[in-house]
């Protein structure tokens, strides 16, 4: 089933710690609803091969690449979703810019940090940006404290049924 969108183009952002299930939920909604999901990790892996920047400059460059890809997708479609931890200050700059152009919905993905870390240790590391255990801990502690005006919270501790996630998401669609 593909949902039809109307009005202003929409951006749905799944925000939560690394390993909380943002990619899983985004991919699930792409399959079930036809909502294009932009994997920031995948985009970052592809683009990092070309970049000569490091540290904060690379982070800023990554956000610009993500924003450009969102604009490209929305030139062709009515809506897109993507993932973020919200742990970088630059996230809020990009969020403000996206809000100036699009209808933005924020979906909080919740899962205990211990569960997130276990999931990270069990997944294919080649499909994700390389990050040290210490950095994961720092990112996830910041991500767990992000406080925004959430449109939806999904508790992904026990990975709810697809039908529950789809029903909850449909309720917030613009």
C-alpha beads as a LAMMPS data file, in Angstrom:
LAMMPS data file: protein, C-alpha beads

174 atoms
173 bonds

1 atom types
1 bond types

-500.0 500.0 xlo xhi
-500.0 500.0 ylo yhi
-500.0 500.0 zlo zhi

Masses

1 110.0

Atoms # bond

1 1 1 0.000 0.000 0.000
2 1 1 1.406 3.406 -0.963
3 1 1 -0.049 6.389 0.869
4 1 1 -0.810 9.560 -1.033
5 1 1 0.507 12.796 0.437
6 1 1 -1.009 16.229 0.010
7 1 1 0.019 19.809 0.675
8 1 1 3.544 20.788 1.683
9 1 1 6.237 18.162 1.182
10 1 1 7.028 16.185 4.323
11 1 1 10.185 15.086 6.107
12 1 1 9.946 12.454 8.841
13 1 1 12.984 12.206 11.095
14 1 1 13.566 9.144 13.277
15 1 1 15.630 10.338 16.241
16 1 1 17.218 8.032 18.783
17 1 1 20.410 6.401 19.951
18 1 1 22.541 4.261 17.651
19 1 1 21.070 0.755 17.756
20 1 1 17.589 1.893 18.808
21 1 1 16.018 0.692 15.558
22 1 1 15.748 3.835 13.432
23 1 1 16.928 2.121 10.250
24 1 1 14.731 -0.914 10.914
25 1 1 11.627 1.242 11.375
26 1 1 12.444 3.494 8.413
27 1 1 12.968 0.480 6.154
28 1 1 9.795 -1.141 7.455
29 1 1 7.733 1.986 6.689
30 1 1 9.302 2.231 3.235
31 1 1 8.201 -1.342 2.524
32 1 1 4.744 -1.052 4.083
33 1 1 3.776 2.506 3.103
34 1 1 6.050 3.426 0.210
35 1 1 7.661 6.234 2.221
36 1 1 11.198 6.719 0.853
37 1 1 13.783 6.086 3.587
38 1 1 17.193 7.740 3.345
39 1 1 19.784 5.711 5.224
40 1 1 22.164 8.321 6.582
41 1 1 24.697 5.629 7.487
42 1 1 24.712 4.290 3.925
43 1 1 24.983 7.800 2.459
44 1 1 27.781 8.621 4.902
45 1 1 29.727 5.493 3.968
46 1 1 29.441 6.296 0.262
47 1 1 30.416 9.954 0.650
48 1 1 33.235 9.461 3.182
49 1 1 35.306 7.738 0.492
50 1 1 35.498 11.025 -1.448
51 1 1 35.919 13.456 1.435
52 1 1 39.250 14.818 2.568
53 1 1 37.754 16.403 5.705
54 1 1 37.874 15.037 9.260
55 1 1 36.357 15.817 12.648
56 1 1 33.743 18.563 12.945
57 1 1 34.294 19.680 9.360
58 1 1 33.432 16.187 8.111
59 1 1 30.334 16.143 10.343
60 1 1 29.149 19.444 8.840
61 1 1 29.895 18.191 5.336
62 1 1 27.859 15.036 6.067
63 1 1 24.873 17.093 7.168
64 1 1 25.094 19.163 3.974
65 1 1 25.215 15.961 1.901
66 1 1 22.151 14.599 3.726
67 1 1 20.235 17.823 3.248
68 1 1 21.098 17.906 -0.472
69 1 1 19.916 14.296 -0.850
70 1 1 16.655 15.103 0.966
71 1 1 16.082 18.026 -1.422
72 1 1 16.848 15.770 -4.398
73 1 1 14.378 13.128 -3.231
74 1 1 11.677 15.699 -2.496
75 1 1 12.036 17.160 -5.982
76 1 1 10.646 13.806 -7.151
77 1 1 8.437 12.668 -4.251
78 1 1 6.038 14.099 -1.687
79 1 1 7.775 12.754 1.415
80 1 1 10.987 11.251 2.739
81 1 1 12.188 9.863 6.051
82 1 1 15.678 9.636 7.491
83 1 1 17.502 8.782 10.681
84 1 1 19.453 10.907 13.166
85 1 1 20.787 10.560 16.677
86 1 1 20.291 14.250 17.356
87 1 1 23.561 14.192 19.289
88 1 1 25.338 16.764 17.107
89 1 1 24.669 20.463 17.588
90 1 1 24.689 20.789 13.812
91 1 1 21.579 18.576 13.667
92 1 1 19.556 21.472 15.065
93 1 1 20.852 23.838 12.367
94 1 1 19.784 21.418 9.648
95 1 1 16.461 20.796 11.411
96 1 1 15.709 24.532 11.333
97 1 1 16.586 24.732 7.635
98 1 1 14.405 21.731 6.793
99 1 1 11.507 23.243 8.774
100 1 1 11.779 26.427 6.695
101 1 1 11.065 24.442 3.507
102 1 1 9.099 21.371 4.511
103 1 1 6.599 19.983 6.972
104 1 1 8.820 18.176 9.486
105 1 1 7.619 15.441 11.819
106 1 1 9.837 14.144 14.603
107 1 1 9.598 10.521 15.658
108 1 1 11.431 9.533 18.815
109 1 1 12.728 5.962 18.852
110 1 1 13.255 4.670 22.374
111 1 1 15.185 1.640 23.540
112 1 1 17.375 1.082 26.628
113 1 1 21.003 1.986 25.967
114 1 1 22.135 -1.510 26.980
115 1 1 19.813 -2.974 24.337
116 1 1 21.112 -0.494 21.756
117 1 1 24.713 -1.434 22.504
118 1 1 23.887 -5.163 22.242
119 1 1 22.200 -4.601 18.873
120 1 1 25.209 -2.633 17.618
121 1 1 27.586 -5.419 18.632
122 1 1 25.482 -7.969 16.694
123 1 1 25.023 -6.086 13.423
124 1 1 27.141 -6.016 10.281
125 1 1 29.797 -3.392 11.036
126 1 1 30.562 -2.944 7.314
127 1 1 27.102 -1.414 6.796
128 1 1 27.688 1.320 9.382
129 1 1 30.059 4.199 9.897
130 1 1 33.008 3.082 12.031
131 1 1 32.655 4.433 15.572
132 1 1 34.558 3.396 18.694
133 1 1 32.742 1.936 21.702
134 1 1 33.578 5.070 23.704
135 1 1 32.130 7.286 20.972
136 1 1 28.985 5.138 20.751
137 1 1 28.513 5.579 24.479
138 1 1 28.931 9.362 24.199
139 1 1 26.618 9.627 21.179
140 1 1 23.956 7.446 22.769
141 1 1 24.022 9.267 26.101
142 1 1 23.479 12.561 24.248
143 1 1 20.851 11.028 21.956
144 1 1 18.858 9.677 24.903
145 1 1 18.624 13.210 26.320
146 1 1 17.410 14.922 23.140
147 1 1 14.189 16.695 24.029
148 1 1 12.096 17.944 21.128
149 1 1 8.412 18.465 20.479
150 1 1 7.841 14.859 19.390
151 1 1 5.052 14.021 16.964
152 1 1 5.333 10.330 17.843
153 1 1 7.314 8.121 20.208
154 1 1 7.926 4.484 19.326
155 1 1 9.211 2.270 22.119
156 1 1 11.370 -0.205 20.233
157 1 1 12.615 -2.068 23.302
158 1 1 10.798 -5.269 22.357
159 1 1 10.387 -4.442 18.645
160 1 1 6.617 -3.948 18.321
161 1 1 4.651 -5.623 15.564
162 1 1 4.754 -4.098 12.099
163 1 1 1.019 -3.382 12.281
164 1 1 1.483 -1.375 15.505
165 1 1 4.274 0.734 14.025
166 1 1 2.366 1.351 10.784
167 1 1 -0.842 2.316 12.624
168 1 1 1.002 4.722 14.937
169 1 1 2.853 6.291 12.017
170 1 1 -0.269 6.700 9.873
171 1 1 -1.791 8.784 12.681
172 1 1 0.867 11.503 12.258
173 1 1 1.147 11.580 8.480
174 1 1 0.662 15.076 7.098

Bonds

1 1 1 2
2 1 2 3
3 1 3 4
4 1 4 5
5 1 5 6
6 1 6 7
7 1 7 8
8 1 8 9
9 1 9 10
10 1 10 11
11 1 11 12
12 1 12 13
13 1 13 14
14 1 14 15
15 1 15 16
16 1 16 17
17 1 17 18
18 1 18 19
19 1 19 20
20 1 20 21
21 1 21 22
22 1 22 23
23 1 23 24
24 1 24 25
25 1 25 26
26 1 26 27
27 1 27 28
28 1 28 29
29 1 29 30
30 1 30 31
31 1 31 32
32 1 32 33
33 1 33 34
34 1 34 35
35 1 35 36
36 1 36 37
37 1 37 38
38 1 38 39
39 1 39 40
40 1 40 41
41 1 41 42
42 1 42 43
43 1 43 44
44 1 44 45
45 1 45 46
46 1 46 47
47 1 47 48
48 1 48 49
49 1 49 50
50 1 50 51
51 1 51 52
52 1 52 53
53 1 53 54
54 1 54 55
55 1 55 56
56 1 56 57
57 1 57 58
58 1 58 59
59 1 59 60
60 1 60 61
61 1 61 62
62 1 62 63
63 1 63 64
64 1 64 65
65 1 65 66
66 1 66 67
67 1 67 68
68 1 68 69
69 1 69 70
70 1 70 71
71 1 71 72
72 1 72 73
73 1 73 74
74 1 74 75
75 1 75 76
76 1 76 77
77 1 77 78
78 1 78 79
79 1 79 80
80 1 80 81
81 1 81 82
82 1 82 83
83 1 83 84
84 1 84 85
85 1 85 86
86 1 86 87
87 1 87 88
88 1 88 89
89 1 89 90
90 1 90 91
91 1 91 92
92 1 92 93
93 1 93 94
94 1 94 95
95 1 95 96
96 1 96 97
97 1 97 98
98 1 98 99
99 1 99 100
100 1 100 101
101 1 101 102
102 1 102 103
103 1 103 104
104 1 104 105
105 1 105 106
106 1 106 107
107 1 107 108
108 1 108 109
109 1 109 110
110 1 110 111
111 1 111 112
112 1 112 113
113 1 113 114
114 1 114 115
115 1 115 116
116 1 116 117
117 1 117 118
118 1 118 119
119 1 119 120
120 1 120 121
121 1 121 122
122 1 122 123
123 1 123 124
124 1 124 125
125 1 125 126
126 1 126 127
127 1 127 128
128 1 128 129
129 1 129 130
130 1 130 131
131 1 131 132
132 1 132 133
133 1 133 134
134 1 134 135
135 1 135 136
136 1 136 137
137 1 137 138
138 1 138 139
139 1 139 140
140 1 140 141
141 1 141 142
142 1 142 143
143 1 143 144
144 1 144 145
145 1 145 146
146 1 146 147
147 1 147 148
148 1 148 149
149 1 149 150
150 1 150 151
151 1 151 152
152 1 152 153
153 1 153 154
154 1 154 155
155 1 155 156
156 1 156 157
157 1 157 158
158 1 158 159
159 1 159 160
160 1 160 161
161 1 161 162
162 1 162 163
163 1 163 164
164 1 164 165
165 1 165 166
166 1 166 167
167 1 167 168
168 1 168 169
169 1 169 170
170 1 170 171
171 1 171 172
172 1 172 173
173 1 173 174
